[in-house]
Amino acid sequence: MRGNYRADRILALASELQPGDVDRLNKILEETGLGRPLRLPALRAPASTSRLTGLTVTGADPMAIRDAVQAHVMQDGDRGLPQLVPDVPYNAGTVGAGMFLADGKKSGHGIAAWLPAPANQMPARPPWPQTARHQVIALLDSGVQPHDWLPAGDDPPFVVNATEYGWAAPDLPGSDREADQPPPGSHWGHATFLAGLIRMTAPDAQILSMRVMNAAGQVSDDHLGDALTWLAAHQATIKADIVLMAFGRRREESEDRALDDVRDAITRVADNGVRIVASAGNDGSAEPVYPAAFAADPGLASAVVSVGALSSPTRWAPFSDYGPWVREARKGTGIVSLLPELSASAGQQQVTAERAFDPPTLTVSREGFAWWSGTSFAAAIYAGQLASQLPGGEGLPVATAAP
């Protein structure tokens, strides 16, 4: 199994985790020399609806914890213990600035994967609203930030945060940042960039923003499962037409319980007639990436659309994943859209020899634009085009105080 799993926690099925299990697990791990590394996470209110529970890990490798527990079950036949799986993050994996090589890999440096674009490169903002009927796109991403190009203060609103309907957003790093500084990472503005693309391709659509992605572009299995489960449970009142997920990961093992639970959550959403749009990934590989590869799953093929990236109308982008599981493709290179931050030192520090390779200084801005490349943006364009073909409905309900 690859090493791209979180070192500070491990996942367990909530239905299998019983009172006292953490103490039992710690006793087993202590006997194998791993100490007592597990503890229950701090409770959130309202409680998570995910089928996965994240146990906090300190002082041990989650993979070693998993293997030790499995060995104990095999040796002693203790079937009452919950199965533990490492927390493998989904990643937006968008392509950074630099030169593309023949195998689709990137060369170049810097924390920002985008390049600032002048305002005159951005099309004029469409009027809002154009119709009384609105398609709803649930955007599971880094959270749409305010931007002057987006409609604001309108009724109905273009963007509604799902927390206004009572969804418990995950506690992600960056909430304690300075007001004028984005949290460290390249993807804090990722959802806002996608929102701009949706606005251009589906000017009558509304966005239900669900922040599940951290500033580094990573999404945890349980946070994703929680968001999807909440969507499925609230479809009667908060009807999404499309769910857009511009991130993915590979199946780590033949039995990947966390990914199987995400599939179940996607199925519950799809059973309500919701279309799922997911980006194929940017590894230049044919190896399936999920959730996009669920498009090849016989049970989800009619609901999930996987989207790769084109560099021209007839040419596949060199970084885009490909293969029979990728069902659609849209332009994904040199895309211009919104960015809620600016590189204040762009250009200036690059001509100063001693600072030429310093990370750019970023500040929050409601008027930034950027060029970016990746299958994330091809998927957003496809989702907007798909939404524009749907009849739409009453849109998102008026938000009341969260319970």
N, C-alpha and C positions, 0 to 999 in steps of 0.2 A: 504494500500500500504506500502511496506517496506520502510525503511528510507535510503536506499543506493542510494541516488540521490545527485547531486552536490548542494551545498548550495550557490554557487556564481553565478549561472546563471539558466535560464529557457528557454525552447525552444518554438519557434513559427514557423508555416508554413510560409516560405518566400512569398508564393503566397497570403497569407491572410494579411500580415503585410503591412499596407499602411502608407504614410507620416502622421504624427500626431498621430498615434495609441499609441505610447509610452507615449505621454503626456496625452491622454485620459485615458489610463490604470492607470497611476500614479495618476490622479485626483480621479478615482474610489477607488484606494487603500488608498489614503490619507483620503477619507471620511470614510473608514472602520477602520482607526487607524493604518494602516501599513506604513504610510509615503509615500514617493515617491522613491521606491527602484529600479526602472527599468531604464536602459539606453541602448542605442544601443552600440554594440561592436565597437572597432576600426576597420576600414576598412582594408582589406588585398588586396594586388595586386599580381596576378590577382584575381578577385572576386571568391568567392566560388561557386561551381556548385551544392551544396547540396540544397535540398528542405527545409531544416531546418535552422533557424536563431537562434543563441544563444543570448539572452538578458542578460546583466550583472545585477546581483542582489546584492544589499548592504542593510543590516539592516533589512531583513525580510526573513522568511522561504519560499522557492519556493512553498511548498505545500499549505501554507496559501494564497499565492498570487493566485495560481490556483483556490482554493476553493472560494476566494472572487470574482474573476472575473466570475466564473460559477454562483455564487449566484446572482450577478448583472444581468447576462444575463437571468436567470430564472425569476427574479423579474420584470425587466424592459423590457424584450424582445428585448434587444439591440443585434441583430444578426450580426451587422457589426464588432464586435470586434474579433480579432484573438484568436483562442484557444491556451492556454498555457499548456505545459506539462513539468514536471520536467525532468531534464537531468539525466537519469539512465545509469550509465556506464556499458559497457561490461567489463568483467574481464578475464584475462588469467587464473587466479586461479590455477596455477601450484602448485604441492605439495612440501612442504619444507622438510628439514631434520628433522628426529624425528621418533617416533614409530607410526605405524598405529594401530588404535583401531578397534574394531569389526564393528563399524558403518561407518568406512571409514574416520573418522576424524583424525586429526593429533595432536600429542603432541610434544613439543619441542619449542625452542626459536631461535631468531636470525633473522636478516633482509634478509639474503640470503636463497633462497629456494633450492639452489644447493650445492653440495659438490665438492671441487676441486679434480680432477683426474690427475694422472701422465700421462705424454705424451705417455708412452708405452701402455696405455689402448686404445689409439686412433688408428684406422686402418690407413694404409698408404694412403696418398693423391692420388686419381686417377689422371692419366694424363689428360691434357686439351689442346685443344679440341680433342675429339675422333671421331667426325664426323662433316660434314658441316651442318647437320640439328640439330636444337635445339628445344626442348619443352620449353615453357615459363610459369613459375609459378609466378603469381603476389602474393607477400607475404605482406599482410597487417598486420603490426606488429610494433615492436619497432625500426625498422631500422637496417639493416645489417651493422655491424662495420667491419673495416679492420682486417684480421687475416692471419697470415703466412701460415696456412694450406689451405686457400682458394686461387684459382688462382687470380693473381693480375697483372695488366699491360698487359694482353693478348688481342688479337684481334680475335674473339669477346670477350668482357668481360663476366665473369661469373655473376656478379652482376651489375645492372644498377639502379641508383636511379631515380624514376619517375620524380623528379624535373628537371632532364636533358632534359625532353621532355615538360616541361612547367607546370607540375602539381604543384599547390600551396599547399605545405605541411602545416598542421596546426601548429600554434605557441604553442608548448608544452613546459612545464617546463624543465630546464636542459640545454638549449642552451648556457647559460652563465657560465657553470661549468668550473672549472680548467681543463686544457688540459690533465693532468695526473690523473684526478679523475673522475670516473663515477658519474652521478647525484644520489642522494639518492633514494633508491628503489631496489627491488629485480629483476626487469625484464628488465633492460637496455640491457642486453645481450641475451634476449629471442630470438630475430630474428636471431642473429648470431648462436645460438644453433640450431635453425630450419634449417638454411642454411647449416650447416654441415651435418645434417641428409638428406636433399635433395641431397646434393653432393654425399653422400655415396650410396643412393638408385637410383638416376637418374644422373649418371655422365655426361650426355650430355645436361642436362637441363640448362637453364638460369633463373635467378631470377630478377624480376622487384620489387624492394624494395620500399614500400610505408609506411612511418612512420606515423602511426595513434595512436600508443600506448605510454603512458607515462612510466616513469621508474618504476611506481608501478604496471604496468600491466593492466591499465585501458584505455578504448576506449570509446569516446563519440558517441552518435547516429549521430550527424550532421557530425562529422569527418568521420565516417564510410560511411554515405550516400554520402558525397562529393567524397571520393575515388572511391566508386563503380560507381557513376554517371560519373565521369571522365573516368574510364575504359570503360564503355559502349560507351561513345561518341568517344573514340579514337581507337576502335577495328579495324578500317580499316587500320590504320597505325602501331599501337602498339598492335599486336595480342597476347593476353594471351590465353593459353590452359587451365590453371587451376588457380583458385583463392583459396588461403589458408588463412583461418581465424581461428587462434588458440585462441579464446576467446568466451565468450558468456554471456548472461543474460537471466533471466526468463521474461515472459510476466507479467507485473506488474498489469494490469487491463484487463477486457474484451475488452475495447476499448483503445488500446495502440497506439496512432497515430504515435509516433516516430518509433516504431517497424514496423508498417504497411508501413511507408515510406521506411524503410530499405528493407523490403520485395520487394517493388516496384523496388528499385534500383538493388537488386539481380536479379529480373526477367529480367530487361533490359540487364544485363550482360549475363545471361543465354540464352537469346534469340539469342545471337551471337554464340551459341554453346560452351560456356565456362563451364567447370565443376567446381562446388563449393565444396570445402572440408572444413569441420568445426569440431572442437573438441567438444565432448559431455559435458565436464565439470567434475569437481572433487569433487562433493558434496555427492557422494554415494547415489544418489537419482534417482527416476524414473520421477520426474517432468521435463517437457520439458525445454530445454535451447536453446535459439536462438543465432545465425542463424542455428545451427545444426538441430534443430527440424523442420526446413522448409523441411527436407527430408521426413516428413510425410504429407506435404502440397500437395494435388493432383496436383496443378499447377506447383510445383517445384520438385516433387519426382524424376524425371528423371535427374535432373541437380545437386541437392544437395546431398552430401554424408556426413552423420554424423558418427563420429569415436569415439569409446570408447577405453579403455585401458585394456590390459591383463597383468597379472603378470606371466603367463606361457602360453604355447600354448592352454591349455584347461581350464584355470582359469581366471575369471574376476578379475581385480584389485579391491581391496576393496574400493578405493576412487572413482572409475569411475562411472559416471552416467550411467544409463541403461534404458531399456524400449523398447517398439516396435518402437519408433522413432529413436533409435540408430541402424544403418544399418550395420556398419562395426566395426571391432576391430583389433588393432595391439598392439604389446608389448609397454607398457608405463611405466614400472618400471625399475629403475636402468639404464637408457639410458645414454650413454656417447657421448658427442659431444663437440663442440667448445664453449669457453667462452672468451670474449674480456676483461676480468678483472681477477685479482687474489686477494686472501685474503692474504695480506702480513704478517699478524700476525697469520695465521692458525697454530694451534698446540702450538705456543709459549705462547699466552695469556691464553690458556685453562689450562695450568699447573700452572698459577699464580692465587692464590686463589682470590685476590682482583679484578682481571680482567676476571675471568672465564666466566662471563655472559655478558661482553661488546660486542657490535656489532663488527664484524670483520672489520678491516681496508682494504678497497678495493682500488686497483690501476688499471688503464687501462693497458692492456697487449695484444699484438698481438700473444701470444703463450700459452694462457690458455686453459685448458680442464676441463670438469666437468661431474659429474653424476647428473641427474635430473629425476624426475618422474612426469607424468601427461598425460592427454589426449591430450594436445598440441603436444606432441612428437609422440604419436601414430598417430595423424592426419598428421603430417609432413612425417612420414614414409609411410603412405598410399598414400599421395600426390606424393611422389617421385616414389613409385611403379607404380602408375597410369600413371605418366608422362613417365616412361620408356616403357610403353606399347603403347604410342601414336607415330605416325610416325614423329611428329615434322615438323617444317617448316624452314623458313629462320632465325628464331629467332628474337631478338630485333634489331631494326634499329640502324644505327649509330646516336648517339645523336648529335644534333646541339645546338647552343646557344638557351636557352629558350627565347621565345618571351616576 
